[in-house]
Amino acid sequence: MTLASSSTDIASIQQLYETLTRSYEVARDRLGRPLTYAEKVLFAHLDDPSSEPFVRGMSYAQFRPDRVAMQDATAQMALLQFMTAGLDEVKVPSSIHCDHLITAQLGADQDLQSAEVSNKEVYDFLKSVAAKYNIGFWQPGSGIIHQVVLEQYAFPGGMIIGTDSHTPNAGGLGMVAIGVGGADAVDVMVGDTLELKVPKVIGVKLTGTLSGWCSPKDIILRVAEILTVKGGTGAVIEYFGDGARSISATGKATICNMGAEIGATCSIFPFDDHSASYLRSTKRDEIAELATRYCHLLQADPEVEDNPEQYFDQVIEIDLSKLEPNIVGPHTPDLGRTVSQIGDEAEQNGWPTELSYCLVGSCTNSSYEDIARASHVARQAIARGLKAKVPLLVTPGSERVRRTVERDGLLAPLEEIGAIVLANACGPCIGQWKRTDVTEGVKNSILTSYNRNFPKRNDGLASTYAFIASPETVVAYALSGTLKFNPLLDALDGTVLEPPEGEELPVSGFEPEGSGFITPPNDRASVTVTIRPDSERLQALEPFEPWNKETFIGLAVLMKAAGKCTTDHISAAGPWLRYRGHLQNISKNLFLSVNNAFSKRPGYGICKVHNQEEPLPEIASHYKEAGMYWVAIGDENYGEGSSREHAALEPRYMGAKAIIARSFARIHETNLKKQGLLPLTFADPAFYEHIGPYDTIDILDLERLTPNKAIDCLLHKPDGSTESFSVNHTMNERHIEWFRAGSALNVIKQERRA
């Protein structure tokens, strides 16, 4: 393979389009019907388009992605696993993006300098691994992974996987872009396939056009309200229609990015004139021309758009002309209403109506168009002599965007009304925010243009009520300082704000990407990767033990999650990000934010060793020391949220044998399987209520574990009584092989030794 590059090679795209031409004919012949656009891209990436099983929502298939992208927090564990495979280089183009470890506090320059000092050990490790194994390395400050991928690597018809749940951002340029755990990324980097259940396809027909205060963000907020946080699970969301063709490429990326919040495998828009314009503006004219020549393959077949109900598993229709700006939250991204309703609803529910902070940016909304529209609102405020009434933070998506919006005079108005510009990084969106104005227990509301708003997500405070809106709406509310404001009708200083305007793309084009990319050296064999034995940040991985053919008897119930249990609840981010490369240390945060049905305090439970209430990580540690194995109980959509595989690695490391839930989020369920844990669902979801704090569980007859067959379990009560119940699973033969071997990585090692 040639050396890693800061862009996608045009020859590889040409080769893919030739494959797409052939695979399309195979797919039409096999399926006997017209194809959605998502199906065309998926078929082109099947390991064997002629024979690979392809039944939506049923069959597992093997895919060959074009690229792997990793952010610095999840890359550590992924690369620690990859290093054990014994290869000289990655087998597909891959890149590392340093965006997650920069803490927002003082402003861009100071925060970046601080991060480079505090994270030097991790950055040096990632840089050396990239150099040794031919991986592209984007330095701190280069930008948020998904914005950089969109600018540099994304292209219509491609397939990318990334170790971050918002990887689907690239669907805005017509890619099948899927968030995965690190173990899935390792599979692809070592040259194996990506296994994926063939997704269903939900069609979203967009009609009309956006106007006034409405933006692409309001489209996905409305879709989230319709589908809820689990309505897209196991599906691709494919957008189509005249309304879809009216949206900018970066606007489409915003919509695809937040598809992660509804559990979708990915979201995708077809190639159109806006896609071509964005490619040309980012200096990828050759790709634009090539995609234009193949545009008939980079969209759904005409029959699909004419009769969508015949070809999609579900169809949603939204008239963009009738949309109003939305605000969602608190605590979940599917609790929505319009800006005209939020004030009254907040008062009725006792949510703080006065805002304590407003924040613009994140991988979802940090494009040139986003900053331009937000800046237009700021310019109106300046003309009226107004300033933001609450602190306002602004995050550009990449150094390329930052340099361009600065050149075009778009940052200065935001700074003039009081905004602080942060580093080109994730920052407060993922909890990397050193907030000092409030403390835990002080109820306060913040409004962001981010993607997630779970309790503690942004600032680590359960007492913060986080709401989400578009960037321009956030700036308007920063000027008013209260949720009781309606920017469509209410005046500021006697005048109602005009609807925001902003160029879709810079008239003078984007500035070059700068010097943030490091190409691997030609002499990679001389590069040494070292991990200090006494490091608190990095730790070499030891393989998990294989299943020894025992039946799991007397598993303690560590906790029972009550309600929403995201990967943030299971393995918190924020200050814990510093330990993402050290499994032993990061396991000290296990379930620290979980609302356990057996305790009034989040993150606490009953320790059966000491017969007292203790923090859940300490209980797990005591069980591990005592040789006690355990099980955790989950509610609906257990593990929703980010792709972090630490939420699977930590339970495995601390002695869990299974997670039994009412239902699972897709990525987390896969991550559990990869690490040799059993992800099981109650055959009768109501049995969840039967589980008590002192119960133990037997998981029986595992030697007969087979696909599509329920597993018998026995619940033991403290009084000696028992209850039988059944659990289901989605494991195929390959997944069961991972379980028996101890992990998917153990299987890879066995196969490479054979």
N, C-alpha and C positions, 0 to 999 in steps of 0.2 A: 504494500500500500504506500502511496506517496505521502510526504509529510503533511501533517495536519495544517489546515488553512483557515483563514478568517472568512472564507466564503464557500459556497457550494460550486463545485466544478461543473461547467456547462456540459462537458462530455457525459458525465454521469446522468444528468437530467435528460439529455438526448437518448441515452440508452434506456432509461426508465420509460420514456414516452413510446419508444418502440415496443417495449414489453407491454405497456398499457394497451397498445393497439392490438397485440396478439391476445392478451388475456381478456380483453373486452369480447372478442369473438367467442372465446371459450366460455365465458360466463353467460353470454346470451344463449349459447347452445345448451349449456348445462341447466340453466334456470328456466329457459323457455319463455322469457318475458323481458320487457325493458328494464333497465337498471337505474337505481338512484345513483347520484354522484358518489356517495360514500361507498357503495358496493363496487363501483369501478375501481376506486383507489385500493380498497381492501383486496380485491381479486388480483390486482397487479402486484401485490406484495405477498401473496400466498406462496408458501414454499413450493407447492406444486398445484397450480391453478386447475389442472386437468383432473385431479383426484382428491384434493384436500376436501374434507367434509365442510359443507357450507349451508347450515340451516340456522336461520336467525334465532337467537335466544336458546339454542339447543346444543349445537355441536361445538367442540373445541377445535380450533384450527391453528396451524403453525404459520407464522408470518416472518418476513425478512425486512425489518425497518431499514431505512436509508441512513439513519443517523441516531446518535445518542447524545443527549445534553444533560449535564449534571450541575446543580448549584453546590456551592462550597460546603453547606451544612450536611447534605445527604451524600455528597461525593465522597466524603471521608470513609464512611462505612462501605459504600459500594466499591471503592478502590482497594480498601483493605481486603475485601472478599476477592476482587479480581486478582490481586497480587498472589494469592494462593494457587491460582490456576496454572502457573508455570509457563506463561506465554511471554514472547518478546515484545509484542505490541498488540493493540486492539485490532480487531478484524473488520470493524466498520468505523467510519469517521465519527469522532467523539470530541466533546469539548467540556471544559470546566469553567464555571462562571462564578466569580467571587462577589456575591451580592447579599448574602444572608447574615454575615458576621459583623456588619457595621452598625453600631448603636447610634441612634439619633439623640443628640443632646444640645449641641451648641451651633451647628451649622455644617455645611458641606466640607470645607477644608479642615476644620479642627476635628470633626468626627472621623474623616478618612485617615488623617494622621494618627489619631488615637487607635483606630482599628488596625493599622499596619504594625503598630507596636504591640498591642495586646494579643493579636492573632498571628504574630510572626511565625511561630512554630507550625501552625496549621497551614498557613500560606506557603511556607517553604516546603512542607511535606507535599501539598497538592502540586506545587510547581515542579518538584523533582519527579513525582509520579507521572505527571504530564510529559515531562521531557524524556523520561525513560521509556514510556509505553506509547509514544506518538499520539498524544492527546493535545488538542488545542487548549491554550490557557488564557483566559480573559482576566486581567488583573483587577484588584479592588478599585472601584470607581469607574470601571468601564460601562457598567449598567446592569440593570436587572435582567436575569437570564432570558425571560420571555421576550422582552423588547429587543435584546441583542439578537436572539434567534430570528425574530421577525425581520429585522433589518439586514441580517447577514446570511442566514442559512435557509430560511423558509422559501418554498417554491410550490406552485400549484401541482397537485397530484402526488406529492411525496408523502412519506410516512416517517415520523420521528417519534421516539419515545424519550421521556425525560424524567429524572428523579425528582419531580415536583408536580403536584396535582394540577397546577395551572398551565402545564405544558400545552393543553388544547388551545391556548392563545394563537398558535400558528395556524389553526383552522381558519383564521381570518384571511389567510392567503391560500386557502384551498388544500391544506395538508390534513391528513389523518394524523393527529398529534395527541399522544396518549401519555398521561401521567402514570408512572409505575414506581414500584419499590426498587431499592438498589439491587436486589437479587435478580430481578427481571433484566435490569440494565447489564448486569454481569453476563447473563446468558447470551445476550446479543453481542456484547463486546468480545466474548471468547469465540464467537462465530456460530453459536447455536441460534435457534429460532426463538421468537417470542410466541409463547402460547397464550391464546386469548379465546374466550368464548365468543363465537360470532355474534356481534351485537344486533339487537333489534334496531330499527330505524324509525325515529319519530320525526315527522315532517312539520316544520313551522312555516306556514305560508304568510308572507308579509305583503300587505297591500298598502297603497297610499304612500305618503312621504312624511318624514319628520319635519316639524316646523317649530318656530318659537323657542321655548325653553327645553323642548324635548331633544334627547340625544340617544345614541345607541345604548347607553347604560340603562335608559328607561325601558328599552325593549327586553333586556335580559332580566331586569327586576320584575317585569310583568310576567315573563315566562316562569321565573322562579316562584312567583305567587301562584301561578296556575298548576305547575307540576310538583311543587314542594321539594324539600331537600332530598327526597329519595325517588321522585317520580321519573328521573332519567336514568336510574340505575340499570346497567346492562344494555344501554342504548346509545346510538349515535344520534345527535340532534342535527338534522340537516335543514338549513334555511333555504328558501327559494321564493320566487315570485318577483314582481316588479318592485316591491318595497325593498327586497334584499338587494336588488341591483342599484338601488339609490343610495346605498350606504358606503362610506369610505372604507378602505382596506383596514385602517386602524380601528375604525368603529366596529367592523366585523370582528376584529381580534378581541375587542372588549367583550362582545357578546359571547364569543367562544370561550374566552378565559373564564368567565363566571359560570359557564356550563358545569364546571366542577362542583358548584354549589348545589346542583340538583342531581348529583350523582352520575352524570353522563360519562360514558367511556370517553367520548370526545364530542365536539361540535364542529360543523364544517359549513362553509359557504362555497358556492361554485366560483370559478374564475370569471371575471368580467372586466370592464374597462377600468374600474377603480383599482383592481388588482394590478393591471398592467401599468397604470399611472404610478402606483406606489413602487413597483419594481424599478421603473425608470428613474424616479426621484431618488432612489437609494443606489443609483449607479449600477443597475442590473438590467440594462437594456437588452442584452442577449437573451436573458431568461424570459423577459416580456415578449420578445418577438417569437421565441420558440413556443411558449405557452399559447400565444395567439394562433399559431399554426395548428396546434392540437386542441383548440378550444372546444371542439365538439365532444372530446373525451373528458374534458374538465368541467362537465356539468351533467346534470341528470338527463336521461333521454327525454325527448319532448313529450312522450306519452305520460311520463311520470308527473310532469307539471300540469298537464291537461286533466289528468284524473288521479290526483294524489291519494285518494282514499283506497284505490286499488293496489297501491305499491308501498305505502308506508304502514307501519303497525299502528300508528296513531297520528292524527293530523290536528294541529292547532292553527287557528287563523287569527292574525292580529292586524288591525287597520292602523297603520302608523299615524294617519291623519287625526285619529281620535284619541291618541295617547296624551296623557298629562304627565308632567314630571313626577317621579315617584320617590318616596323615601321608605326604606325597609328597616326593620329592626323594632325593638332591640333584641339582642341575644341570638337571633337566627335570621338568615338572609331571605327567608320566604314569607316573612310577616310584612306585607306591603300595604301601602295606601298612597294616595296622591298628596301633593304638597298642600292642597286645600283642606285636607282632612287631618294632617298630622298634629296640629296644635290642639284641637279638641280631644283627639284620641289620647295624646300624652297626658293632658289634664285629667281625663277620666280614669286613666290607669295609674295615676300617681307617679309617672315618669318625670324626671326633672325637665322642665321646659327651657330653662336657661342653659345655653351651651357653654361648656368650659374650654373646648378646643374644636377647631376645624382643621381637617387634613386633606390635602389634595395629592394624588399620585398613586403609587403602587403599580404592579405589573398590569393591572386592569385598566388604569386610566392615567397614563403618563406620556401620551403621544404628542406630537406637534399640534394636532387639531385640538386635543384636550386642553393643552396649555394656552393655545390661542383663544379659545372660547372663554376660559377662565380669566385670561388677561383682559378681554373685552369688558367683562363685568367690572374688573378692577379699574379700568380707564374711566368708566362711567362714575365710579365712586370718587376718583380723583377730581373729576370735573365738578363734583358737588362738594368737594372738600371733606369727604368722608374717609374714615379709617376703619379697619376691622375692629369690632368690639370685643373679639376674643382672639387668643393666639391662633395664628394661621401658619401651618407648615406645608411646604410644597416640595414634592420629590419629582424631578425629571426622570424619565425612564432609562436613559442612557446618556453617555457623554456626547454621543452624536446628536441626540435631541437637545441636550443642554446647550451645547455650543451653537446649535442652530437657532433655538428660541432666544438665546442671549444676543446673537447677531441681529436677529429681526426685532429686537426691542420688546419682547413679550414677557421677559422675567421682571424687568424694571418696574412696570406698573404694580405687579403683585407685591414686590418688595416695598414699594412706596406706600401701600395701604397697610403695611405691617408684617408681611409674610417673611418667614425665614426659609431660605432654600436649603434643603438637606442634600446629602450625598446621593449619587445615582445608585440607590440600593433599596432594599425592601423596607428597612427601618421599622416604623411603628406598625406597619401592616402585619408583621409577624411577631410583634412584641419586642422588637429591638428599639426600645424607646425608654430613655432614662427620664421619666416624668417625675417632677418634684413638687408640682403645685397642689396635689391632693394626695391623701393617704387612704388605705383600705378602710371601708366603712362609710366614707363620704360619698353619698349618692351624687352622681354627676352625669351629664350627657355629652357625648362627642358626636360629631358628624364627619364622616369620611367618604372618600370616593373609592374605598378599598373593596375587597371581595368578601371578607369574612368578618363576623361581628359576635362570635361566641364570647361568653363571659371570660374575662382575663386575656382575651386574644391580643389586644393592642397594647395595653399598659400593665397587665398582670393584676388588675384590680377587679374583683368580682362586683364591686359597687359602681363600676362604670357602665352606663347604658350606651351602647354603640349603635349608631344608625348609619345607613349607607345611602348615598345619592350620587348624581353625576358631579364632575368637578365644578362646572359653572354654578350648579345649585349650591354646592358646598360654599363657594365664595360668597354667593348672595346671602346665605345664612350667617356667614362670618361677619358680614356687614351689619346684620340685624341683631345677632347675638341670641336669638331665641327661636325655638321650634314653632312658636305661635305666629311667625311671619309667613306670608304667602307671597313669593316673588312675582307671581302673575298679577296680583291685585294690590298689594300693600305698598305704600309709599315709603321711601327713605328720604328724609329731609324734604318732604313735600312732593317728591317726584317718584313715580313708578319706574323701575329699571326697564330699559329696553331689552327685548330678547337678545341673548348673546349671539355673536357672530364670530367666525374664525375660519381661516383658510384650511382646507383639508390637507394640503401639502405646501411646503415652502416654495414661493415663487422662484427663488434662486437655487432651489435644490437643497439637499441636506449637506451639512459639513462632512468631511471625511471622518471615518470612525476613530481616527487618532492613533495613539501608540499603545493602546491597552492590550493588544494581542501579542502573545509570545509564541513563536513557532518552535517546535521541538528541534533540537540540534541534529545534525547529520550523524554524529558519533554518539548514538544513544546508549551504546553498551557501556560507556565509561561513566554514565550517570549512576550515582549511588542514592538509594532511598534509605533513610535511617529513621528509626523510632527509638527515642530514649527510653530505657527500661523504667525510669522514674517519672515519665511524663504523666501529667494528669489530663492531658488533652487527647492523646493518641495511645492506642493499645492494639498490639497484634491480636488477631482473632484465633481462638482455638475452636476446632470443629465441635459441633454438638454431638452428643452421644446418639448412636442409632437406637431404634426401638428394639428391645430385647425379647420381643414376643410375649410380654406379660400383659395380662388384663389390668386395667387401671382400677384398683380397689381403694376405697376410702379416701378419695380426693377431698381435701378440705375446700370449702367455699370461701375464697379469699374476700370477695366482695360481690355485690349485686348492683350494677349500675341502674340508677333510677332516672329514666328519661334519656335525654340526649347525652351521648358519650362519644365525643369526637376523638381524633388522634391527639388533639391538644389536651384533652382530659387525661388520656392514657400516658402520654409523654409530652409534658409541657415544653414550650419553646422559650423565648425570652432569654433569661440568664443561663438556662440549661443548654443553649446552643453551643456553648464552649466545650461541652463534653460529648458532642455528637460522634467523635472519633474514638471514644473510650467507653466501651460497653459496660464495664463494671461501674464506672462513675455515673454515667447517665441513668443507669438502672435505679439510682437512688431517688429518681423522680417518678417512679412507676405509680400510676393511678393517683398522683398527688392532687389532681383537680377533680377527680370523679365524685359525683354525688352518689354516695353509697347508701342504699336503702337501709343498711344496718347501723347507720350513724347519722347524727344530726350535723356533724362537721364534715365538709368536703375533704376527701383524701384520708379519712380515718375509717377504721373497722375494728372488729373484735379479734384479737390474737388468741388462738387456741393453745399456744405454748404458755403464755403468761396469764391467760384468762382476763384480759383487760383491754381497754380501748387504746389503740396505738395508730400512728400514721401507717398507711397501707404499704409504703416501701419498706418500712421497718418490719412489718408483719411478714412480708414476703422474704425478707432477709433471715428472719428467725426461722421460718419454715425451711429455707434452704439449708441453714446450719443444722437443723434437726432432721434433715433427710425427708421432710414431708412434701409430697407433691400436692398440687392444688389446681382448682378450676376457677375461672371468673365467669360471672353471669352478666349478659348484656341485654339491653332492651332493643327497640327497633333501630335499624340502620346503624348498628354498632360500628364504630370506627370511621364515621364520615369525616370529611375534611381533608387534611393534607395527605401526601403519599408517604410520609415518614415511616420507614420500615422499623424504626426504633420501637414503635408501638407494638410490633410483633417480636422483635429481638429481645426486648426487655422481659416480657413475661416468660419467654422461652429460657432465657438465661437464669431467671429467678425461680424456675421450677414448675411453671405451668405445664399442664399436659393438654388442656383443651380450653377453648372459650365457647360457651353455650349461650346463644343469643336468640332473640326473636327474629332478627334479620341482620345482615351485614352489608356494609358499603363494599363496593367492588374491589378497590385497590387493597383495602385492609384485609379482606378475606384472602386475596391472593398472597399477600405478604405473610399471613399466618401459615398458609400451606407451604410457602417457600422455606420457612424456618422450622418445619417439622411439627408444627402445632395442629391440632384438630379444630377447625372452625365448624361448629355444629349448631343447628337451629332446632328449636323445639318443634316437634311434629304438631303439638297443640300449644300455640303461643300462650294460652292461658296458664300453662303449667309454670311459667315464670313466677307466678304469684305464690306457688307452693314452696319455693326455696327459702329456707331460713338461715340465720347466721351461724348456727351450730351444726348444720346438716353436713353430711358427707355424701359423695356421689361415686358409684361404681359405673364405669363404662365397659360394657361386657362384649365378649366374643370378637375382639379386635383382630384375631387371627383370621376371621372370615370377612374382614372389611372389603367390600366390593363397591363399584360404582352403582349408583341409583338404588341402593338398598339401605333402609333405615337401620339404626343402631339401637340396641336395647340398653337402657340404663336403669339403675336402682338408686333411689334416694333414701338415705338412712336418717331418721329423726333421732334427736337426743333421748327420747323415751324408749327407743328400741324398735319402733314401728318402721315400716318401709313402704315406699310407693314406687311402682314401676312406671317408667315413661320412656318414650321413644324420641330420638333425635334424627334429623336428616343431615345430609351433607351434599356437596357438589363436587366431590373429588372424583377424578377419573383415574385410570390405571397409573398414569405418570405421577399424579399428585400422591397417590398411595405409595408409590415408590419413594417419593421424597420423605414421606412420613416414616417409612420403615428404615430408610438410610440415615435419618436424623435431620436432614435438610436437603434442599435442592442442590446446594453447593457441594455437599458430600457426594451426590450422584454424579455431578460433573467431574469431580476428581476421580471417582471410580471408573467412569467411562474413558477418561484420558489416560488412565494407567493400563487399561485393557488393551 
